[in-house]
Amino acid sequence: MKIEKDYELKKHTTFQIGGKAKTVYFPETVEELEQTLKENPNAIILGNGSDVLISSDGIDGDVIITTEINDFEINGTKVYATCGVKAPVLSREVSENGLSGMEFMFCIPGTIGGMVYMNASAHSQSIADIFTSCKVYDVENQKVLTLNKDDMLFEYRKTVLSEKKYVVLSAEFELKPSTVEEVKALMQRNAEFRKQKQPSLALPNAGSIFKNPENDSAGRLLEKSGVKSKIVGGAKVWENHANFIVNIGYATSSDVLNLMYKMYNEVKVRYTIELQPEVKFIGIANEEEKEKWQTMTTNNN
């Protein structure tokens, strides 16, 4: 297993933002991940770094990156995948087998562990629709558990995993038989939609910044609040969709956090709605940053 000291994390995030961690582990098997968690129970887990904002001042601790744990198996309509498998890779593979249910994952730059953790969804499909079970490592009790669909308590952008100190090791899914042509056509439609509505990773970003409020759209609220194209340092609200921040060059985590706070306040003042961040802020923060993040995440259940 590769282990790095004082290792810079920004190349492991889609925002291309992040300072150093004391030690970074790159386990290659589920067993190595279990052992690393046993020895480092407070380590932060990263997959593809697609839904996180890591402090430019770094992380005062250890990090485990799971992307080397990337085994999967397709058996009929059943799919097994370890936590580090990249979602677009698995989506392409199941499409070649004429299996439907993972088309939404085709353009999401996350890993299976992260997708399951947050119940990722798009285009009227979600992890909850296809999930059958997963194995997790219970960090507090140092044991492996198997969770079924009912155990997961699936909600919008939320599962039981965010309440417990559980780390996804692997997951199993049940897909529906279709044709290769139909599945690939849906994937292509999803890709075209994303191209029009979301920035590509050529403009470094972390996906949607805020969750959609119930029966509304964060993007609509932000656009009506006039935040499009606002800039703080190297961070900018994308001009084509107001719920995305792009790194236009050398943006720091403080730039992004301060821009998020402006967006949050514009919607709060205009609509008395307090948007909840979808991205996770991780790492060393000064008192002002802590206060702003706490304000935005209060009642973020």
C-alpha positions as CSV (number, residue, x, y, z in Angstrom):
1,M,0.0,0.0,0.0
2,K,1.3,3.4,-1.0
3,I,1.6,5.9,1.9
4,E,2.5,9.6,1.5
5,K,3.6,12.1,4.1
6,D,2.8,15.9,4.0
7,Y,0.9,15.1,0.8
8,E,-1.0,17.8,-1.1
9,L,-4.6,16.9,-1.8
10,K,-5.8,19.4,-4.4
11,K,-5.0,17.0,-7.3
12,H,-7.4,14.6,-5.7
13,T,-10.4,17.0,-5.7
14,T,-12.5,18.1,-8.7
15,F,-12.3,21.7,-7.3
16,Q,-8.5,21.4,-7.6
17,I,-8.3,23.0,-4.1
18,G,-6.8,21.6,-1.0
19,G,-3.7,21.8,1.2
20,K,-1.6,19.0,2.7
21,A,-2.5,16.1,5.0
22,K,-0.1,14.7,7.5
23,T,-0.3,11.1,6.1
24,V,-2.3,9.9,3.1
25,Y,-3.0,6.1,2.6
26,F,-3.9,4.5,-0.7
27,P,-5.2,1.0,0.1
28,E,-5.7,-1.3,-2.8
29,T,-8.1,-3.9,-1.3
30,V,-11.0,-3.9,1.0
31,E,-9.0,-5.8,3.6
32,E,-6.2,-3.1,3.5
33,L,-8.9,-0.4,4.0
34,E,-10.3,-2.2,7.0
35,Q,-6.9,-2.5,8.6
36,T,-6.0,1.1,7.9
37,L,-9.3,2.2,9.5
38,K,-8.6,0.0,12.5
39,E,-5.2,1.7,13.0
40,N,-6.4,5.2,12.0
41,P,-10.0,5.5,13.2
42,N,-10.1,9.3,12.9
43,A,-8.8,9.4,9.3
44,I,-10.9,11.2,6.7
45,I,-12.1,9.1,3.8
46,L,-11.9,10.5,0.2
47,G,-13.0,8.9,-3.0
48,N,-12.8,11.0,-6.2
49,G,-13.0,14.2,-4.2
50,S,-16.0,15.4,-6.2
51,D,-18.3,16.7,-3.5
52,V,-15.9,18.3,-1.1
53,L,-14.1,21.6,-0.4
54,I,-10.8,20.9,1.3
55,S,-9.2,23.7,3.2
56,S,-6.2,25.3,1.4
57,D,-4.5,25.2,4.8
58,G,-4.8,21.5,4.7
59,I,-6.1,18.8,7.1
60,D,-4.6,18.4,10.6
61,G,-4.7,14.6,10.4
62,D,-4.7,11.6,8.2
63,V,-6.6,10.8,5.0
64,I,-7.5,7.5,3.2
65,I,-8.1,7.7,-0.5
66,T,-10.1,4.7,-1.8
67,T,-9.8,5.0,-5.6
68,E,-7.3,2.1,-5.8
69,I,-10.0,-0.2,-4.5
70,N,-11.8,-0.6,-7.8
71,D,-13.1,-4.2,-8.3
72,F,-16.5,-4.9,-9.7
73,E,-18.5,-7.9,-11.0
74,I,-21.6,-8.2,-13.2
75,N,-23.6,-11.4,-12.7
76,G,-26.9,-11.3,-14.6
77,T,-28.8,-8.3,-13.3
78,K,-26.8,-8.2,-10.1
79,V,-23.8,-5.8,-9.8
80,Y,-21.1,-5.9,-7.1
81,A,-18.6,-3.0,-6.7
82,T,-16.0,-2.0,-4.2
83,C,-16.0,1.5,-2.8
84,G,-13.4,3.0,-5.0
85,V,-15.0,2.1,-8.4
86,K,-15.6,5.3,-10.4
87,A,-19.3,5.8,-11.2
88,P,-18.9,6.6,-14.9
89,V,-16.7,3.4,-15.4
90,L,-19.3,1.2,-13.8
91,S,-22.1,2.9,-15.7
92,R,-20.4,2.3,-19.0
93,E,-19.7,-1.4,-18.2
94,V,-23.3,-2.2,-17.2
95,S,-24.5,-0.5,-20.4
96,E,-22.5,-3.0,-22.5
97,N,-24.5,-5.7,-20.7
98,G,-27.9,-4.0,-21.6
99,L,-28.6,-3.2,-17.9
100,S,-30.6,-0.1,-16.9
101,G,-30.5,1.8,-13.6
102,M,-27.1,3.3,-13.6
103,E,-27.5,5.7,-16.6
104,F,-27.6,8.7,-14.2
105,M,-24.1,7.8,-13.0
106,F,-22.5,8.2,-16.4
107,C,-21.5,11.9,-15.9
108,I,-21.1,12.0,-12.1
109,P,-17.3,12.1,-11.2
110,G,-17.7,10.2,-7.9
111,T,-17.0,6.7,-6.5
112,I,-19.4,4.0,-5.5
113,G,-18.6,4.6,-1.8
114,G,-19.5,8.3,-2.1
115,M,-22.6,7.7,-4.2
116,V,-24.0,5.2,-1.7
117,Y,-23.1,7.4,1.3
118,M,-25.1,10.4,0.0
119,N,-27.8,8.5,-2.0
120,A,-26.6,10.2,-5.2
121,S,-29.3,10.9,-7.8
122,A,-30.0,12.6,-11.1
123,H,-32.4,12.4,-14.0
124,S,-35.1,10.7,-12.0
125,Q,-32.8,7.9,-11.0
126,S,-31.0,7.3,-7.6
127,I,-28.8,4.9,-5.7
128,A,-31.8,4.0,-3.6
129,D,-33.7,2.7,-6.7
130,I,-31.1,0.0,-7.4
131,F,-29.4,-0.6,-4.0
132,T,-29.8,-4.1,-2.4
133,S,-27.1,-4.1,0.2
134,C,-23.6,-2.9,1.2
135,K,-20.8,-3.9,3.6
136,V,-19.6,-1.1,5.8
137,Y,-16.8,-0.8,8.4
138,D,-18.2,0.3,11.8
139,V,-15.2,2.5,13.0
140,E,-16.4,2.8,16.6
141,N,-16.9,-0.9,17.1
142,Q,-14.2,-2.1,14.7
143,K,-16.3,-4.6,12.8
144,V,-17.8,-5.2,9.4
145,L,-21.6,-4.9,9.0
146,T,-24.0,-5.7,6.2
147,L,-26.8,-3.2,5.7
148,N,-29.8,-3.9,3.5
149,K,-32.1,-1.3,1.9
150,D,-34.3,-0.8,4.9
151,D,-31.2,-0.3,7.1
152,M,-30.0,2.6,4.9
153,L,-32.9,5.0,5.7
154,F,-32.6,6.5,2.2
155,E,-33.6,10.2,1.9
156,Y,-32.7,13.0,-0.5
157,R,-28.9,13.3,-0.3
158,K,-28.9,11.4,3.0
159,T,-28.5,7.9,4.4
160,V,-27.9,6.3,7.8
161,L,-24.2,6.5,6.9
162,S,-24.1,10.2,7.6
163,E,-25.4,9.6,11.1
164,K,-23.1,6.7,12.0
165,K,-19.3,6.4,11.8
166,Y,-19.7,3.8,8.9
167,V,-17.4,3.6,5.9
168,V,-18.7,1.9,2.8
169,L,-16.5,-1.1,1.7
170,S,-18.6,-2.5,-1.1
171,A,-22.1,-2.5,-2.4
172,E,-24.5,-4.6,-4.4
173,F,-27.2,-3.5,-6.8
174,E,-30.1,-5.0,-8.8
175,L,-30.5,-3.5,-12.3
176,K,-33.2,-4.0,-14.9
177,P,-32.7,-5.8,-18.2
178,S,-32.9,-3.5,-21.3
179,T,-31.0,-3.2,-24.6
180,V,-27.6,-1.8,-25.1
181,E,-29.0,0.7,-27.5
182,E,-31.7,2.0,-25.1
183,V,-29.3,2.3,-22.2
184,K,-26.7,4.1,-24.2
185,A,-29.3,6.5,-25.7
186,L,-30.4,7.5,-22.2
187,M,-26.8,7.9,-21.1
188,Q,-26.2,10.2,-24.1
189,R,-29.3,12.3,-23.3
190,N,-28.0,12.6,-19.7
191,A,-24.6,13.7,-21.1
192,E,-26.2,16.3,-23.3
193,F,-28.3,17.7,-20.5
194,R,-25.2,17.9,-18.2
195,K,-23.2,19.6,-20.9
196,Q,-25.9,22.3,-21.2
197,K,-26.7,22.7,-17.5
198,Q,-23.5,21.9,-15.6
199,P,-19.8,22.9,-16.1
200,S,-17.4,20.3,-17.3
201,L,-14.4,19.5,-15.1
202,A,-12.3,21.6,-17.5
203,L,-13.7,24.3,-15.2
204,P,-12.8,22.8,-11.8
205,N,-15.9,22.5,-9.7
206,A,-17.5,20.3,-7.0
207,G,-20.9,19.8,-8.6
208,S,-24.0,21.4,-7.0
209,I,-23.1,23.7,-4.2
210,F,-26.4,23.7,-2.3
211,K,-29.2,21.1,-1.9
212,N,-32.6,21.7,-3.5
213,P,-35.1,22.8,-0.9
214,E,-38.3,20.7,-0.8
215,N,-40.4,21.4,-3.9
216,D,-38.0,24.0,-5.2
217,S,-34.7,24.4,-7.0
218,A,-31.6,25.9,-5.4
219,G,-30.5,27.0,-8.9
220,R,-33.7,28.9,-9.5
221,L,-33.6,30.7,-6.2
222,L,-29.9,31.6,-6.7
223,E,-30.5,32.9,-10.2
224,K,-33.5,35.0,-9.1
225,S,-31.3,36.4,-6.3
226,G,-28.9,37.7,-8.9
227,V,-25.7,35.7,-7.9
228,K,-24.7,34.5,-11.4
229,S,-21.1,35.5,-12.3
230,K,-20.3,36.9,-8.8
231,I,-16.6,36.5,-8.1
232,V,-14.6,36.2,-4.9
233,G,-10.9,35.8,-5.6
234,G,-10.4,32.9,-7.9
235,A,-13.9,31.5,-7.3
236,K,-16.9,32.4,-9.6
237,V,-20.6,31.5,-9.8
238,W,-20.9,29.8,-13.2
239,E,-22.7,32.1,-15.6
240,N,-24.9,29.2,-17.0
241,H,-26.2,27.8,-13.7
242,A,-26.2,29.7,-10.4
243,N,-25.8,26.6,-8.2
244,F,-22.2,25.9,-9.4
245,I,-19.0,27.6,-8.4
246,V,-16.0,27.2,-10.7
247,N,-12.3,27.6,-9.9
248,I,-11.2,30.2,-12.5
249,G,-7.6,30.0,-11.4
250,Y,-5.8,29.6,-8.1
251,A,-9.0,29.8,-6.0
252,T,-8.6,29.1,-2.3
253,S,-11.0,27.4,0.0
254,S,-11.6,30.8,1.6
255,D,-12.6,32.2,-1.8
256,V,-15.2,29.5,-2.3
257,L,-16.5,29.6,1.3
258,N,-16.9,33.4,1.2
259,L,-18.7,33.1,-2.2
260,M,-21.0,30.4,-0.8
261,Y,-21.8,32.6,2.1
262,K,-22.7,35.5,-0.2
263,M,-25.0,33.2,-2.2
264,Y,-26.6,31.8,0.9
265,N,-27.3,35.3,2.3
266,E,-28.7,36.6,-1.0
267,V,-31.3,33.8,-1.0
268,K,-32.0,34.2,2.7
269,V,-32.7,37.9,2.4
270,R,-34.9,37.6,-0.7
271,Y,-36.8,34.4,0.1
272,T,-36.2,33.8,3.8
273,I,-35.0,30.4,2.7
274,E,-31.7,29.1,4.2
275,L,-30.1,26.9,1.6
276,Q,-28.1,23.9,2.9
277,P,-24.7,23.1,1.4
278,E,-24.3,19.9,-0.6
279,V,-20.5,20.1,-0.6
280,K,-18.7,19.2,2.5
281,F,-16.0,21.5,3.9
282,I,-13.1,19.6,5.4
283,G,-9.9,20.7,7.1
284,I,-8.3,23.6,9.0
285,A,-10.5,26.7,9.3
286,N,-10.0,30.1,11.0
287,E,-12.6,31.4,13.3
288,E,-14.4,33.4,10.6
289,E,-14.6,30.4,8.3
290,K,-15.9,28.2,11.1
291,E,-18.6,30.8,11.9
292,K,-19.7,31.1,8.3
293,W,-19.8,27.3,7.8
294,Q,-21.7,26.8,11.0
295,T,-24.2,29.4,10.0
296,M,-24.8,27.7,6.7
297,T,-25.0,24.2,8.1
298,T,-27.2,24.9,11.2
299,N,-30.3,22.7,11.1
300,N,-28.6,20.9,8.1
301,N,-30.1,17.5,8.9
